[in-house]
């Protein structure tokens, strides 16, 4: 067999052995045997470790969502003023707490004050 033919056949065999998803960056599926996976890449466990919060365009605001709040699962409005000179509120609904219980992240928007809002991301620690 000539060298050129050998290389073509070897490369062809390698291409057939590589899954299409690996060549094109696609995943095979985000479904579990029981239907769609609500959080395919859980980053933590809210019921065991609590939450992490990130506030966009932050200038002193803070938010803590406790394990007890997640467990209670009832709608709650948080004042996120923190060290800033003005207040904002963020409301988490019972549905939001249910999402946290199954380790799904949330994105909320604060109330407006002083002409602006803040995006608030809540994930499981």
GULUMTOR-860839 format. One record per residue: x, y, z of N, C-alpha, C, O in turn; residue number from 1; residue in three letters. Coordinates in pm, 1 decimal. Example, Ala and Ser with C-alpha at 12.3 -4.5 7.8 and 13.67 -1.06 7.14 Angstrom:
+----------+----------+----------+----------+----------+----------+----------+----------+----------+----------+----------+----------+-----+------+
!      n.X !      n.Y !      n.Z !     ca.X !     ca.Y !     ca.Z !      c.X !      c.Y !      c.Z !      o.X !      o.Y !      o.Z ! seq ! type !
+----------+----------+----------+----------+----------+----------+----------+----------+----------+----------+----------+----------+-----+------+
!   1319.0 !   -569.0 !    780.0 !   1230.0 !   -450.0 !    780.0 !   1320.0 !   -330.0 !    780.0 !   1423.6 !   -331.9 !    846.5 !   1 !  ALA !
!   1285.0 !   -225.0 !    708.0 !   1367.0 !   -106.0 !    714.0 !   1290.0 !      3.0 !    787.0 !   1340.9 !    113.8 !    803.9 !   2 !  SER !
+----------+----------+----------+----------+----------+----------+----------+----------+----------+----------+----------+----------+-----+------+
This chain:
+----------+----------+----------+----------+----------+----------+----------+----------+----------+----------+----------+----------+-----+------+
!      n.X !      n.Y !      n.Z !     ca.X !     ca.Y !     ca.Z !      c.X !      c.Y !      c.Z !      o.X !      o.Y !      o.Z ! seq ! type !
+----------+----------+----------+----------+----------+----------+----------+----------+----------+----------+----------+----------+-----+------+
!     84.7 !   -116.2 !      0.0 !      0.0 !      0.0 !      0.0 !     89.7 !    123.0 !      0.0 !    189.9 !    128.3 !     71.3 !   1 !  UNK !
!     52.6 !    221.6 !    -80.6 !    129.8 !    344.2 !    -88.7 !    103.6 !    431.1 !     35.0 !     -1.3 !    421.8 !     98.7 !   2 !  UNK !
!    200.2 !    513.7 !     65.9 !    191.8 !    600.4 !    183.4 !     68.6 !    689.7 !    178.6 !     -0.5 !    703.9 !    279.4 !   3 !  UNK !
!     39.8 !    749.5 !     65.0 !    -74.5 !    839.3 !     49.3 !   -205.3 !    764.6 !     75.8 !   -293.2 !    817.7 !    143.8 !   4 !  UNK !
!   -219.6 !    645.2 !     24.7 !   -339.3 !    564.3 !     45.5 !   -352.4 !    527.4 !    193.3 !   -461.9 !    533.0 !    249.4 !   5 !  UNK !
!   -240.6 !    489.8 !    256.3 !   -241.9 !    455.2 !    398.3 !   -290.4 !    572.9 !    483.1 !   -373.7 !    554.3 !    571.8 !   6 !  UNK !
!   -240.1 !    693.0 !    457.2 !   -279.1 !    812.3 !    533.4 !   -427.9 !    841.6 !    513.7 !   -497.7 !    870.2 !    610.9 !   7 !  UNK !
!   -477.1 !    835.2 !    391.7 !   -618.9 !    861.0 !    364.5 !   -707.7 !    762.8 !    440.5 !   -807.4 !    802.2 !    501.1 !   8 !  UNK !
!   -670.9 !    635.1 !    436.7 !   -752.2 !    534.2 !    505.2 !   -746.2 !    551.0 !    657.4 !   -846.6 !    532.8 !    726.1 !   9 !  UNK !
!   -630.0 !    585.4 !    708.7 !   -615.3 !    604.5 !    852.8 !   -697.1 !    724.8 !    899.7 !   -769.1 !    716.1 !    999.2 !  10 !  UNK !
!   -686.3 !    835.3 !    829.2 !   -762.5 !    955.1 !    865.7 !   -912.2 !    927.2 !    852.3 !   -990.0 !    968.4 !    938.3 !  11 !  UNK !
!   -952.9 !    859.2 !    748.1 !  -1094.0 !    825.5 !    730.1 !  -1146.8 !    739.4 !    843.3 !  -1257.5 !    761.5 !    892.3 !  12 !  UNK !
!  -1068.3 !    641.9 !    884.7 !  -1109.7 !    554.7 !    994.4 !  -1119.6 !    633.2 !   1124.9 !  -1211.4 !    611.1 !   1203.8 !  13 !  UNK !
!  -1026.8 !    723.5 !   1147.7 !  -1031.2 !    805.9 !   1268.8 !  -1154.5 !    895.6 !   1269.4 !  -1218.9 !    910.8 !   1373.2 !  14 !  UNK !
!  -1187.8 !    954.6 !   1156.3 !  -1305.8 !   1040.4 !   1148.0 !  -1433.4 !    962.4 !   1174.9 !  -1526.0 !   1014.7 !   1236.9 !  15 !  UNK !
!  -1439.3 !    839.7 !   1129.8 !  -1557.1 !    757.3 !   1155.7 !  -1567.4 !    719.3 !   1302.7 !  -1677.4 !    698.9 !   1354.1 !  16 !  UNK !
!  -1453.7 !    709.8 !   1370.5 !  -1453.1 !    668.7 !   1510.4 !  -1489.8 !    782.0 !   1605.4 !  -1529.1 !    756.6 !   1719.2 !  17 !  UNK !
!  -1477.3 !    908.6 !   1559.7 !  -1507.8 !   1023.6 !   1645.0 !  -1656.3 !   1053.2 !   1635.4 !  -1708.1 !   1067.4 !   1524.7 !  18 !  UNK !
!  -1727.0 !   1063.1 !   1748.0 !  -1869.1 !   1095.7 !   1743.6 !  -1891.2 !   1231.9 !   1680.9 !  -1810.9 !   1323.3 !   1699.4 !  19 !  UNK !
!  -1999.9 !   1245.5 !   1606.7 !  -2033.1 !   1370.9 !   1541.1 !  -2041.5 !   1484.3 !   1642.3 !  -2000.0 !   1596.4 !   1612.9 !  20 !  UNK !
!  -2094.7 !   1456.6 !   1761.0 !  -2108.5 !   1562.1 !   1861.8 !  -1972.7 !   1617.7 !   1902.2 !  -1962.3 !   1736.6 !   1932.4 !  21 !  UNK !
!  -1869.3 !   1536.0 !   1903.7 !  -1736.8 !   1583.9 !   1941.2 !  -1678.4 !   1672.6 !   1832.2 !  -1605.3 !   1767.0 !   1862.1 !  22 !  UNK !
!  -1709.8 !   1643.6 !   1705.7 !  -1655.4 !   1723.4 !   1596.4 !  -1724.9 !   1857.6 !   1585.5 !  -1662.3 !   1955.6 !   1545.1 !  23 !  UNK !
!  -1852.8 !   1865.2 !   1620.3 !  -1928.3 !   1987.3 !   1598.5 !  -1970.1 !   2056.5 !   1727.5 !  -2046.3 !   2153.0 !   1721.9 !  24 !  UNK !
!  -1923.4 !   2011.3 !   1843.0 !  -1950.1 !   2077.3 !   1969.1 !  -2091.9 !   2062.3 !   2020.4 !  -2135.0 !   2140.0 !   2105.6 !  25 !  UNK !
!  -2164.6 !   1965.0 !   1971.0 !  -2302.2 !   1944.9 !   2015.7 !  -2305.1 !   1836.8 !   2122.9 !  -2223.8 !   1744.4 !   2122.6 !  26 !  UNK !
!  -2399.4 !   1850.1 !   2213.1 !  -2417.7 !   1741.3 !   2306.9 !  -2523.0 !   1648.3 !   2250.7 !  -2603.7 !   1687.8 !   2166.5 !  27 !  UNK !
!  -2521.8 !   1526.7 !   2296.7 !  -2615.0 !   1429.4 !   2241.8 !  -2757.3 !   1459.3 !   2285.0 !  -2849.9 !   1443.9 !   2205.4 !  28 !  UNK !
!  -2777.0 !   1501.6 !   2409.2 !  -2911.0 !   1527.8 !   2456.8 !  -2903.1 !   1590.9 !   2593.2 !  -2811.4 !   1563.3 !   2670.5 !  29 !  UNK !
!  -3000.8 !   1677.0 !   2623.4 !  -3008.3 !   1729.6 !   2758.2 !  -3128.7 !   1670.6 !   2829.3 !  -3183.0 !   1730.4 !   2922.1 !  30 !  UNK !
!  -3169.8 !   1552.6 !   2784.7 !  -3282.5 !   1485.9 !   2847.5 !  -3233.9 !   1367.7 !   2929.2 !  -3141.1 !   1296.4 !   2890.9 !  31 !  UNK !
!  -3298.1 !   1349.4 !   3040.9 !  -3270.8 !   1232.5 !   3121.6 !  -3375.5 !   1127.9 !   3087.4 !  -3469.3 !   1158.8 !   3014.0 !  32 !  UNK !
!  -3363.5 !   1005.1 !   3137.5 !  -3463.3 !    902.7 !   3107.8 !  -3603.6 !    942.7 !   3152.3 !  -3701.8 !    889.5 !   3100.5 !  33 !  UNK !
!  -3614.6 !   1035.3 !   3247.2 !  -3745.0 !   1078.6 !   3297.0 !  -3791.8 !   1209.8 !   3235.7 !  -3883.5 !   1272.4 !   3288.8 !  34 !  UNK !
!  -3731.9 !   1252.7 !   3126.5 !  -3770.7 !   1378.0 !   3062.7 !  -3657.8 !   1478.5 !   3070.5 !  -3545.2 !   1442.7 !   3105.2 !  35 !  UNK !
!  -3686.6 !   1606.2 !   3038.1 !  -3581.4 !   1707.3 !   3038.9 !  -3516.6 !   1719.3 !   3176.7 !  -3584.0 !   1716.0 !   3279.6 !  36 !  UNK !
!  -3386.4 !   1733.2 !   3175.6 !  -3312.8 !   1750.5 !   3299.6 !  -3322.4 !   1897.0 !   3338.7 !  -3276.2 !   1982.5 !   3263.2 !  37 !  UNK !
!  -3381.3 !   1929.8 !   3455.0 !  -3400.8 !   2068.9 !   3490.8 !  -3270.6 !   2143.9 !   3516.1 !  -3269.0 !   2266.7 !   3507.3 !  38 !  UNK !
!  -3165.5 !   2076.9 !   3546.2 !  -3037.2 !   2140.5 !   3570.2 !  -2926.3 !   2044.3 !   3531.3 !  -2874.4 !   1972.6 !   3616.9 !  39 !  UNK !
!  -2888.6 !   2041.2 !   3403.3 !  -2793.3 !   1941.7 !   3356.6 !  -2655.2 !   1954.5 !   3419.9 !  -2580.2 !   1856.9 !   3423.8 !  40 !  UNK !
!  -2620.8 !   2071.7 !   3468.8 !  -2490.3 !   2090.7 !   3529.5 !  -2505.7 !   2155.9 !   3666.3 !  -2468.3 !   2271.9 !   3683.8 !  41 !  UNK !
!  -2560.0 !   2083.4 !   3762.7 !  -2580.8 !   2147.2 !   3892.9 !  -2449.2 !   2195.3 !   3951.1 !  -2349.1 !   2123.7 !   3951.1 !  42 !  UNK !
!  -2451.5 !   2317.4 !   4000.3 !  -2328.5 !   2373.9 !   4053.7 !  -2322.9 !   2365.0 !   4204.9 !  -2223.2 !   2405.1 !   4265.0 !  43 !  UNK !
!  -2425.8 !   2314.4 !   4267.0 !  -2425.5 !   2307.2 !   4411.8 !  -2554.2 !   2247.3 !   4462.6 !  -2631.0 !   2186.7 !   4388.0 !  44 !  UNK !
!  -2576.2 !   2265.7 !   4592.2 !  -2695.7 !   2212.2 !   4654.2 !  -2749.9 !   2317.2 !   4750.4 !  -2694.3 !   2337.8 !   4858.2 !  45 !  UNK !
!  -2858.2 !   2383.3 !   4711.4 !  -2915.3 !   2492.0 !   4790.3 !  -2964.2 !   2445.1 !   4926.6 !  -2951.1 !   2518.1 !   5024.8 !  46 !  UNK !
!  -3020.3 !   2324.7 !   4934.6 !  -3074.4 !   2275.9 !   5061.0 !  -2964.7 !   2239.1 !   5160.8 !  -2987.6 !   2241.5 !   5281.7 !  47 !  UNK !
!  -2846.6 !   2205.5 !   5111.1 !  -2736.0 !   2170.2 !   5200.7 !  -2640.3 !   2286.6 !   5224.5 !  -2590.5 !   2305.2 !   5335.5 !  48 !  UNK !
!  -2614.7 !   2365.3 !   5118.8 !  -2507.7 !   2465.3 !   5125.4 !  -2554.0 !   2609.9 !   5114.6 !  -2472.4 !   2701.2 !   5126.9 !  49 !  UNK !
!  -2681.8 !   2632.7 !   5092.1 !  -2729.3 !   2769.7 !   5075.0 !  -2707.6 !   2818.8 !   4933.4 !  -2695.2 !   2739.5 !   4840.0 !  50 !  UNK !
!  -2703.2 !   2950.1 !   4918.1 !  -2697.1 !   3009.4 !   4784.8 !  -2579.1 !   3103.5 !   4768.7 !  -2519.9 !   3149.9 !   4866.1 !  51 !  UNK !
!  -2546.5 !   3130.3 !   4643.0 !  -2452.4 !   3234.9 !   4603.6 !  -2534.0 !   3338.1 !   4528.2 !  -2623.4 !   3302.4 !   4451.5 !  52 !  UNK !
!  -2504.5 !   3465.2 !   4548.9 !  -2579.0 !   3571.9 !   4482.6 !  -2481.3 !   3665.0 !   4413.7 !  -2378.2 !   3702.2 !   4469.8 !  53 !  UNK !
!  -2515.8 !   3702.3 !   4289.9 !  -2438.9 !   3800.0 !   4214.4 !  -2534.3 !   3911.6 !   4172.7 !  -2641.2 !   3885.2 !   4117.7 !  54 !  UNK !
!  -2495.5 !   4035.3 !   4198.8 !  -2579.5 !   4150.5 !   4165.3 !  -2506.7 !   4232.8 !   4059.9 !  -2396.6 !   4282.7 !   4083.3 !  55 !  UNK !
!  -2570.1 !   4246.2 !   3943.0 !  -2509.8 !   4319.6 !   3832.3 !  -2503.0 !   4468.9 !   3860.2 !  -2589.4 !   4524.5 !   3928.0 !  56 !  UNK !
!  -2399.3 !   4533.4 !   3807.2 !  -2376.8 !   4677.6 !   3823.1 !  -2387.7 !   4716.6 !   3970.1 !  -2449.4 !   4817.3 !   4004.9 !  57 !  UNK !
!  -2327.4 !   4635.9 !   4054.1 !  -2342.7 !   4652.0 !   4198.3 !  -2258.9 !   4767.3 !   4251.2 !  -2145.9 !   4790.2 !   4208.2 !  58 !  UNK !
!  -2317.8 !   4838.5 !   4345.2 !  -2247.9 !   4945.9 !   4415.2 !  -2288.8 !   4944.7 !   4562.5 !  -2336.6 !   5044.1 !   4617.2 !  59 !  UNK !
!  -2268.3 !   4828.1 !   4624.6 !  -2291.8 !   4815.4 !   4767.0 !  -2414.4 !   4735.9 !   4807.0 !  -2438.4 !   4717.0 !   4926.2 !  60 !  UNK !
!  -2492.5 !   4688.7 !   4711.5 !  -2612.0 !   4611.2 !   4744.4 !  -2573.4 !   4469.5 !   4785.8 !  -2473.3 !   4415.5 !   4738.9 !  61 !  UNK !
!  -2654.1 !   4409.3 !   4874.6 !  -2629.9 !   4271.6 !   4916.8 !  -2762.1 !   4196.2 !   4927.7 !  -2867.1 !   4254.4 !   4954.7 !  62 !  UNK !
!  -2754.0 !   4067.1 !   4906.2 !  -2869.4 !   3979.2 !   4921.5 !  -2820.5 !   3845.4 !   4974.2 !  -2725.0 !   3787.6 !   4922.3 !  63 !  UNK !
!  -2887.5 !   3797.1 !   5078.3 !  -2860.1 !   3664.2 !   5131.4 !  -2990.3 !   3585.8 !   5130.1 !  -3089.8 !   3627.0 !   5189.6 !  64 !  UNK !
!  -2988.3 !   3471.5 !   5061.0 !  -3102.7 !   3380.7 !   5060.0 !  -3059.9 !   3259.0 !   5140.5 !  -2976.3 !   3180.1 !   5096.4 !  65 !  UNK !
!  -3117.7 !   3244.7 !   5258.2 !  -3073.3 !   3140.5 !   5351.2 !  -3131.4 !   3003.2 !   5316.3 !  -3227.9 !   2992.0 !   5240.7 !  66 !  UNK !
!  -3070.8 !   2901.0 !   5372.7 !  -3121.6 !   2764.5 !   5358.8 !  -3263.0 !   2757.7 !   5415.8 !  -3349.9 !   2691.7 !   5358.8 !  67 !  UNK !
!  -3286.3 !   2825.4 !   5527.8 !  -3419.4 !   2825.9 !   5589.6 !  -3523.9 !   2885.6 !   5495.1 !  -3636.2 !   2835.8 !   5487.0 !  68 !  UNK !
!  -3486.9 !   2992.6 !   5423.7 !  -3580.2 !   3053.0 !   5328.1 !  -3611.1 !   2956.2 !   5214.3 !  -3725.9 !   2942.9 !   5171.9 !  69 !  UNK !
!  -3507.2 !   2888.8 !   5165.6 !  -3527.5 !   2791.8 !   5056.8 !  -3619.3 !   2679.7 !   5105.3 !  -3711.8 !   2640.2 !   5034.3 !  70 !  UNK !
!  -3594.5 !   2629.1 !   5224.6 !  -3677.5 !   2522.3 !   5281.0 !  -3821.4 !   2567.0 !   5302.0 !  -3914.3 !   2491.5 !   5273.5 !  71 !  UNK !
!  -3841.2 !   2689.4 !   5351.7 !  -3976.2 !   2739.4 !   5377.0 !  -4055.2 !   2748.6 !   5246.8 !  -4173.3 !   2714.5 !   5242.3 !  72 !  UNK !
!  -3989.6 !   2794.4 !   5142.3 !  -4051.2 !   2795.6 !   5009.8 !  -4168.4 !   2890.4 !   4990.8 !  -4247.3 !   2872.2 !   4898.1 !  73 !  UNK !
!  -4181.7 !   2990.4 !   5075.8 !  -4292.4 !   3085.1 !   5061.6 !  -4240.0 !   3217.7 !   5006.4 !  -4126.8 !   3257.2 !   5033.9 !  74 !  UNK !
!  -4324.0 !   3285.4 !   4928.5 !  -4282.9 !   3411.1 !   4866.3 !  -4224.4 !   3506.0 !   4970.1 !  -4275.9 !   3520.2 !   5081.0 !  75 !  UNK !
!  -4115.1 !   3570.4 !   4930.1 !  -4048.2 !   3662.3 !   5021.6 !  -3986.1 !   3776.1 !   4941.3 !  -3929.1 !   3754.9 !   4834.3 !  76 !  UNK !
!  -3998.5 !   3897.4 !   4995.3 !  -3936.4 !   4014.6 !   4934.2 !  -3817.2 !   4055.5 !   5019.1 !  -3829.0 !   4074.0 !   5140.2 !  77 !  UNK !
!  -3702.1 !   4069.5 !   4953.9 !  -3577.2 !   4106.0 !   5020.7 !  -3541.2 !   4250.2 !   4986.2 !  -3552.3 !   4291.3 !   4870.7 !  78 !  UNK !
!  -3498.5 !   4326.3 !   5085.5 !  -3442.0 !   4458.6 !   5063.1 !  -3292.5 !   4437.8 !   5043.6 !  -3225.9 !   4382.5 !   5131.1 !  79 !  UNK !
!  -3239.0 !   4481.3 !   4930.0 !  -3097.9 !   4456.7 !   4898.6 !  -3011.9 !   4582.4 !   4913.1 !  -2904.3 !   4590.3 !   4854.0 !  80 !  UNK !
!  -3057.8 !   4680.3 !   4990.6 !  -2984.9 !   4807.9 !   5002.2 !  -2839.2 !   4787.0 !   5041.0 !  -2750.5 !   4845.7 !   4979.0 !  81 !  UNK !
!  -2812.5 !   4705.4 !   5141.4 !  -2674.0 !   4682.9 !   5183.1 !  -2606.3 !   4813.3 !   5219.1 !  -2663.7 !   4894.2 !   5292.0 !  82 !  UNK !
!  -2484.9 !   4836.0 !   5169.5 !  -2408.3 !   4956.8 !   5199.6 !  -2435.7 !   5070.2 !   5101.1 !  -2376.1 !   5177.3 !   5113.0 !  83 !  UNK !
!  -2524.1 !   5048.9 !   5004.7 !  -2553.1 !   5156.2 !   4908.9 !  -2639.3 !   5262.3 !   4976.2 !  -2689.1 !   5241.5 !   5086.9 !  84 !  UNK !
!  -2656.8 !   5376.1 !   4909.5 !  -2733.8 !   5485.8 !   4968.9 !  -2881.3 !   5484.4 !   4927.8 !  -2953.1 !   5581.5 !   4951.9 !  85 !  UNK !
!  -2926.2 !   5376.3 !   4866.8 !  -3066.4 !   5368.2 !   4825.2 !  -3111.8 !   5222.5 !   4822.9 !  -3030.3 !   5132.0 !   4805.1 !  86 !  UNK !
!  -3241.8 !   5200.0 !   4841.1 !  -3292.5 !   5062.0 !   4846.5 !  -3335.6 !   5007.9 !   4710.2 !  -3366.7 !   5083.8 !   4618.5 !  87 !  UNK !
!  -3336.6 !   4878.2 !   4699.5 !  -3400.8 !   4802.4 !   4592.0 !  -3461.4 !   4680.3 !   4658.9 !  -3415.2 !   4637.6 !   4764.8 !  88 !  UNK !
!  -3562.9 !   4625.1 !   4598.7 !  -3622.0 !   4501.4 !   4648.2 !  -3616.0 !   4395.1 !   4540.5 !  -3619.3 !   4425.1 !   4421.2 !  89 !  UNK !
!  -3607.2 !   4270.4 !   4584.1 !  -3613.5 !   4154.0 !   4495.9 !  -3711.1 !   4056.5 !   4560.7 !  -3698.4 !   4023.0 !   4678.5 !  90 !  UNK !
!  -3809.0 !   4011.2 !   4481.6 !  -3907.5 !   3916.4 !   4532.7 !  -3882.2 !   3779.3 !   4473.5 !  -3870.6 !   3763.7 !   4352.0 !  91 !  UNK !
!  -3873.8 !   3679.2 !   4561.6 !  -3866.1 !   3539.8 !   4518.4 !  -4001.0 !   3476.1 !   4547.8 !  -4051.7 !   3484.1 !   4659.7 !  92 !  UNK !
!  -4057.7 !   3413.5 !   4447.4 !  -4188.4 !   3348.8 !   4460.5 !  -4171.7 !   3206.3 !   4511.3 !  -4060.2 !   3154.6 !   4518.3 !  93 !  UNK !
!  -4282.6 !   3143.3 !   4546.6 !  -4279.4 !   3002.8 !   4586.7 !  -4220.5 !   2918.6 !   4474.2 !  -4146.1 !   2823.9 !   4499.6 !  94 !  UNK !
!  -4253.4 !   2952.6 !   4350.9 !  -4198.7 !   2880.9 !   4234.9 !  -4047.1 !   2897.5 !   4226.6 !  -3975.9 !   2802.6 !   4193.9 !  95 !  UNK !
!  -3997.6 !   3018.5 !   4256.2 !  -3852.2 !   3041.3 !   4257.8 !  -3784.9 !   2952.1 !   4362.2 !  -3680.7 !   2892.3 !   4335.6 !  96 !  UNK !
!  -3844.9 !   2943.7 !   4480.4 !  -3786.7 !   2858.8 !   4584.7 !  -3791.2 !   2711.7 !   4544.5 !  -3699.6 !   2636.3 !   4577.3 !  97 !  UNK !
!  -3895.9 !   2670.1 !   4474.3 !  -3901.6 !   2532.0 !   4424.3 !  -3787.3 !   2506.6 !   4327.1 !  -3728.6 !   2398.4 !   4327.8 !  98 !  UNK !
!  -3755.3 !   2604.3 !   4243.9 !  -3642.5 !   2590.9 !   4151.0 !  -3512.1 !   2575.4 !   4227.9 !  -3428.5 !   2492.0 !   4192.9 !  99 !  UNK !
!  -3494.5 !   2655.2 !   4332.3 !  -3372.4 !   2644.3 !   4412.9 !  -3364.4 !   2509.0 !   4482.8 !  -3255.7 !   2453.6 !   4499.5 ! 100 !  UNK !
!  -3478.7 !   2456.2 !   4523.3 !  -3479.0 !   2324.9 !   4590.5 !  -3427.2 !   2214.3 !   4500.2 !  -3372.6 !   2115.1 !   4548.5 ! 101 !  UNK !
!  -3444.0 !   2230.4 !   4368.1 !  -3392.2 !   2130.0 !   4274.4 !  -3264.4 !   2180.4 !   4206.9 !  -3225.0 !   2133.4 !   4100.1 ! 102 !  UNK !
!  -3200.8 !   2278.2 !   4273.5 !  -3068.4 !   2328.4 !   4235.3 !  -3064.0 !   2400.5 !   4101.6 !  -2962.2 !   2397.1 !   4032.5 ! 103 !  UNK !
!  -3172.1 !   2464.9 !   4065.3 !  -3173.0 !   2548.2 !   3945.2 !  -3136.2 !   2691.4 !   3983.9 !  -3173.9 !   2739.3 !   4090.8 ! 104 !  UNK !
!  -3063.7 !   2757.6 !   3897.8 !  -3028.0 !   2897.2 !   3918.7 !  -3143.9 !   2987.1 !   3879.4 !  -3230.0 !   2947.9 !   3800.6 ! 105 !  UNK !
!  -3145.8 !   3107.8 !   3934.6 !  -3249.5 !   3205.9 !   3904.9 !  -3188.6 !   3336.8 !   3858.7 !  -3076.4 !   3370.7 !   3896.2 ! 106 !  UNK !
!  -3262.5 !   3409.7 !   3777.6 !  -3227.5 !   3546.8 !   3742.1 !  -3349.6 !   3632.3 !   3768.5 !  -3458.6 !   3603.6 !   3719.0 ! 107 !  UNK !
!  -3331.3 !   3735.8 !   3845.6 !  -3439.4 !   3826.7 !   3880.7 !  -3393.5 !   3968.8 !   3851.1 !  -3274.5 !   3993.8 !   3832.1 ! 108 !  UNK !
!  -3488.8 !   4061.5 !   3847.5 !  -3457.5 !   4202.9 !   3832.6 !  -3510.7 !   4275.1 !   3954.7 !  -3624.9 !   4253.7 !   3995.5 ! 109 !  UNK !
!  -3428.5 !   4360.1 !   4012.5 !  -3470.0 !   4434.6 !   4130.3 !  -3573.5 !   4540.0 !   4092.5 !  -3592.6 !   4572.3 !   3975.3 ! 110 !  UNK !
!  -3638.9 !   4591.8 !   4194.3 !  -3726.6 !   4706.0 !   4171.2 !  -3639.9 !   4824.9 !   4132.6 !  -3519.2 !   4825.7 !   4156.6 ! 111 !  UNK !
!  -3702.5 !   4924.4 !   4073.2 !  -3631.2 !   5044.2 !   4029.9 !  -3625.1 !   5145.4 !   4143.3 !  -3722.9 !   5166.1 !   4215.1 ! 112 !  UNK !
!  -3511.8 !   5206.7 !   4157.9 !  -3495.8 !   5317.2 !   4250.8 !  -3381.5 !   5401.3 !   4197.7 !  -3284.9 !   5349.2 !   4141.8 ! 113 !  UNK !
!  -3393.1 !   5529.6 !   4215.3 !  -3288.1 !   5619.9 !   4168.7 !  -3264.8 !   5603.1 !   4017.9 !  -3154.9 !   5626.5 !   3967.7 ! 114 !  UNK !
!  -3373.6 !   5561.0 !   3945.4 !  -3367.5 !   5552.2 !   3799.5 !  -3299.3 !   5429.6 !   3742.8 !  -3265.9 !   5429.2 !   3624.3 ! 115 !  UNK !
!  -3277.1 !   5326.4 !   3820.9 !  -3211.5 !   5207.0 !   3765.4 !  -3257.8 !   5082.0 !   3838.8 !  -3318.1 !   5089.1 !   3945.9 ! 116 !  UNK !
!  -3227.9 !   4967.1 !   3778.5 !  -3253.8 !   4836.5 !   3839.0 !  -3123.4 !   4758.3 !   3840.2 !  -3022.5 !   4802.5 !   3785.2 ! 117 !  UNK !
!  -3126.7 !   4642.5 !   3903.3 !  -3011.3 !   4553.5 !   3904.5 !  -3055.8 !   4412.6 !   3866.8 !  -3161.7 !   4366.6 !   3909.4 ! 118 !  UNK !
!  -2974.4 !   4344.8 !   3786.9 !  -2999.8 !   4202.9 !   3761.5 !  -2939.6 !   4125.4 !   3879.3 !  -2828.8 !   4154.1 !   3924.8 ! 119 !  UNK !
!  -3014.8 !   4027.8 !   3926.4 !  -2972.9 !   3949.8 !   4042.4 !  -2972.8 !   3803.1 !   4002.7 !  -3075.3 !   3750.3 !   3959.5 ! 120 !  UNK !
!  -2859.9 !   3737.7 !   4016.7 !  -2847.5 !   3595.4 !   3985.0 !  -2827.5 !   3518.7 !   4114.3 !  -2741.9 !   3552.1 !   4196.2 ! 121 !  UNK !
!  -2909.0 !   3414.4 !   4130.8 !  -2902.3 !   3331.9 !   4251.6 !  -2874.2 !   3188.7 !   4208.4 !  -2947.9 !   3131.6 !   4128.0 ! 122 !  UNK !
!  -2767.9 !   3131.6 !   4261.8 !  -2733.1 !   2994.0 !   4229.6 !  -2706.1 !   2918.6 !   4359.7 !  -2695.8 !   2978.7 !   4466.6 ! 123 !  UNK !
!  -2695.2 !   2788.2 !   4349.1 !  -2673.1 !   2705.5 !   4466.4 !  -2524.0 !   2696.1 !   4497.6 !  -2441.2 !   2681.0 !   4407.8 ! 124 !  UNK !
!  -2491.8 !   2705.1 !   4625.7 !  -2351.6 !   2698.7 !   4668.8 !  -2308.1 !   2553.2 !   4679.9 !  -2193.3 !   2525.6 !   4714.8 ! 125 !  UNK !
+----------+----------+----------+----------+----------+----------+----------+----------+----------+----------+----------+----------+-----+------+
